[in-house]
Amino acid sequence: MKRVLITLIVIGLVFGMGGPSFSAESANPLIIDVRTEAEWNSGHIEGAVLIPYEQIGERIGAVAPDKTRRIYLYCRTGRRAKIAQETLNKLGYKDVINLKTLENTAKTMKLKIVK
């Protein structure tokens, strides 16, 4: 029995199961603020990128050429982030998450709001 348990632990370690997984992406998530520049200037998530929702289709390739990368979006209420999410999905982006508001994004991602 002890031998079986040790074997399972070794297999789990070899195949990356059973422990936390860290990547450059999880340490540096792509967070996009889809509000206006004036809203951005009044406060935004530390490390976020400003791309107003109506420009997301034209500008996303510069910050996210990999369409499988996870992208987090936020705005004031979630409506513009939803529109941006739909645009990105139509462009083939596979992992786009609408965090809705600035405050919810700060709380969920455990990041600061900066001005």
C-alpha positions in Angstrom: 0.0 0.0 0.0 2.8 2.4 0.9 4.5 1.6 -2.4 1.3 2.4 -4.4 1.0 5.7 -2.6 4.6 6.7 -3.3 4.1 5.7 -7.0 1.0 7.9 -7.3 2.8 10.8 -5.7 5.7 10.5 -8.1 3.4 10.2 -11.1 1.6 13.3 -9.9 4.8 15.2 -9.6 6.1 14.1 -13.0 2.8 15.0 -14.8 2.3 18.3 -12.8 -0.7 17.2 -10.8 -1.2 17.8 -7.1 0.5 21.1 -6.8 0.0 24.7 -7.7 0.9 25.8 -11.2 2.4 29.2 -11.9 3.1 30.7 -15.3 4.2 34.1 -16.5 0.6 34.7 -17.5 -0.8 34.1 -14.0 1.9 36.4 -12.6 1.2 39.1 -15.2 -2.5 38.8 -16.4 -3.7 40.8 -19.3 -6.3 43.1 -18.0 -8.0 45.5 -20.4 -9.9 48.6 -19.4 -12.4 49.3 -22.1 -13.7 52.7 -20.8 -12.8 56.1 -22.1 -9.5 57.9 -21.5 -11.2 60.3 -19.1 -12.6 57.4 -17.0 -9.1 55.7 -17.1 -7.5 59.0 -15.8 -10.0 59.0 -12.8 -8.7 55.6 -11.7 -7.8 52.2 -13.2 -6.4 48.8 -12.3 -2.7 48.8 -11.7 -1.1 47.1 -14.8 -4.2 47.3 -17.0 -4.1 48.4 -20.6 -6.5 51.0 -21.9 -8.3 50.1 -25.1 -11.7 51.7 -25.4 -14.3 49.1 -26.4 -15.0 50.6 -29.8 -11.3 50.2 -30.7 -10.8 46.7 -29.3 -11.0 44.9 -32.7 -8.3 47.1 -34.3 -5.9 47.3 -31.3 -6.1 43.9 -29.6 -3.4 42.3 -31.8 -0.8 44.7 -30.5 -1.2 43.5 -26.9 -2.6 39.9 -27.4 -1.4 38.2 -30.6 -2.0 34.8 -29.0 -5.7 34.1 -29.3 -5.6 31.5 -26.5 -4.3 33.9 -23.9 -6.7 34.7 -21.1 -7.9 38.3 -21.2 -9.8 40.1 -18.5 -12.1 43.0 -19.4 -13.8 45.7 -17.3 -15.6 49.0 -17.6 -18.0 51.0 -15.4 -21.0 48.6 -15.4 -20.0 45.6 -17.5 -22.0 46.6 -20.6 -19.0 47.8 -22.7 -16.9 45.0 -21.5 -19.6 42.6 -22.7 -19.5 44.2 -26.1 -15.7 44.0 -26.2 -15.9 40.4 -25.1 -18.3 39.6 -28.0 -16.0 41.4 -30.4 -13.0 39.4 -29.2 -14.9 36.1 -29.4 -15.8 36.9 -33.0 -12.1 37.5 -33.8 -11.3 34.1 -32.4 -10.1 34.8 -28.9 -10.9 31.8 -26.8 -10.6 32.9 -23.1 -12.1 36.3 -22.5 -13.6 37.1 -19.1 -15.8 40.0 -18.3 -15.1 41.1 -14.8 -17.7 43.9 -15.2 -16.6 46.8 -13.0 -13.4 48.5 -11.9 -14.1 47.7 -8.3 -15.0 44.0 -8.9 -11.8 43.6 -11.0 -9.7 45.1 -8.2 -11.3 42.7 -5.7 -11.3 39.6 -7.9 -7.7 40.1 -9.1 -6.5 41.4 -5.8 -5.0 44.5 -7.5 -4.9 48.2 -6.7 -6.8 51.0 -8.3 -4.4 53.7 -9.3 -4.9 57.3 -10.4 
